[in-house]
Amino acid sequence: MTEKLNVTCPHCRSTLKIDTEAGVVVDHKPPARLSEKVDFNDRLKALESEKNRAADFMEEAMRKEKSKDRLMEDRFRELLDDAKKNDDGSRPIKDIDLD
């Protein structure tokens, strides 16, 4: 008969039953939910805070995306100018030309 070990997850407080011989989780029990009474006004303030934080995050992401386009365009122009300056007029050798 295999030994079964009961373990409590420190993160979520769920209980896991582990078969030690096979090394697998045989059963689990989710943690008991303790319903906390939350003040409606406090929850409204928290939701408003989360909404403002999400809006700030979105604004920052949009700003980064706009500057990314500009930076990529500048880098492309810089590389194109370098390629034109270093062009010696010869064509690169292709694999098909070597046959």
C-alpha positions as CSV (number, residue, x, y, z in Angstrom):
1,M,0.0,0.0,0.0
2,T,1.4,3.4,-1.0
3,E,1.7,6.2,1.5
4,K,-0.3,9.3,0.9
5,L,1.0,12.7,2.1
6,N,-1.3,15.7,2.9
7,V,0.3,19.0,2.1
8,T,-1.2,22.5,2.4
9,C,-0.2,25.0,-0.2
10,P,1.4,28.1,1.5
11,H,0.1,30.4,-1.3
12,C,-3.5,29.5,-1.7
13,R,-4.1,27.4,1.4
14,S,-5.5,24.4,-0.7
15,T,-4.9,20.9,0.6
16,L,-3.1,18.4,-1.7
17,K,-3.0,14.7,-1.2
18,I,0.2,13.3,-2.8
19,D,1.0,9.7,-3.6
20,T,4.7,9.4,-2.5
21,E,5.5,6.3,-4.5
22,A,4.2,7.6,-7.8
23,G,5.0,11.3,-7.0
24,V,1.7,12.6,-8.3
25,V,-1.2,14.6,-6.8
26,V,-4.0,12.2,-6.1
27,D,-6.6,14.6,-4.7
28,H,-7.0,18.3,-3.8
29,K,-9.4,20.4,-1.8
30,P,-9.7,24.1,-2.6
31,P,-9.4,26.5,0.3
32,A,-12.4,27.5,2.3
33,R,-13.6,30.9,1.2
34,L,-14.1,33.3,4.0
35,S,-16.4,36.0,2.8
36,E,-15.3,39.3,4.0
37,K,-17.8,42.1,4.3
38,V,-16.6,45.0,2.2
39,D,-18.0,48.4,2.4
40,F,-19.6,49.4,-0.9
41,N,-18.0,52.9,-0.9
42,D,-14.6,51.4,-0.3
43,R,-15.0,49.0,-3.1
44,L,-16.1,51.8,-5.4
45,K,-13.0,53.8,-4.5
46,A,-10.8,50.7,-5.2
47,L,-12.5,50.1,-8.6
48,E,-12.0,53.8,-9.5
49,S,-8.3,53.5,-8.5
50,E,-7.9,50.4,-10.6
51,K,-9.6,52.1,-13.6
52,N,-7.3,55.1,-13.3
53,R,-4.2,52.8,-13.0
54,A,-5.4,50.9,-16.2
55,A,-5.9,54.2,-18.0
56,D,-2.4,55.4,-17.0
57,F,-0.9,52.0,-18.2
58,M,-2.7,52.3,-21.5
59,E,-1.5,55.9,-22.0
60,E,2.1,54.8,-21.3
61,A,1.8,51.9,-23.7
62,M,0.4,54.2,-26.5
63,R,3.2,56.7,-25.9
64,K,5.8,53.9,-26.2
65,E,4.2,52.6,-29.3
66,K,4.2,56.0,-31.0
67,S,7.9,56.7,-30.1
68,K,8.8,53.1,-31.2
69,D,7.5,53.9,-34.8
70,R,9.6,57.1,-34.8
71,L,12.7,55.3,-33.5
72,M,12.4,52.5,-36.1
73,E,11.9,55.0,-38.9
74,D,15.0,57.0,-37.8
75,R,17.1,53.8,-37.5
76,F,15.9,52.6,-41.0
77,R,16.9,56.0,-42.5
78,E,20.3,55.8,-40.8
79,L,21.0,52.3,-42.1
80,L,19.8,53.2,-45.6
81,D,22.1,56.2,-45.7
82,D,25.1,54.1,-44.6
83,A,24.3,51.5,-47.2
84,K,24.2,54.2,-49.9
85,K,27.5,55.7,-48.7
86,N,29.3,52.3,-48.7
87,D,27.9,51.1,-52.0
88,D,30.8,50.3,-54.4
89,G,28.5,49.6,-57.4
90,S,29.3,45.9,-57.6
91,R,26.5,43.4,-57.4
92,P,26.6,40.7,-54.8
93,I,27.3,37.1,-56.0
94,K,24.3,34.9,-55.9
95,D,24.4,31.1,-55.4
96,I,23.0,30.5,-58.9
97,D,25.9,32.5,-60.4
98,L,28.4,30.0,-58.9
99,D,27.2,27.1,-61.0
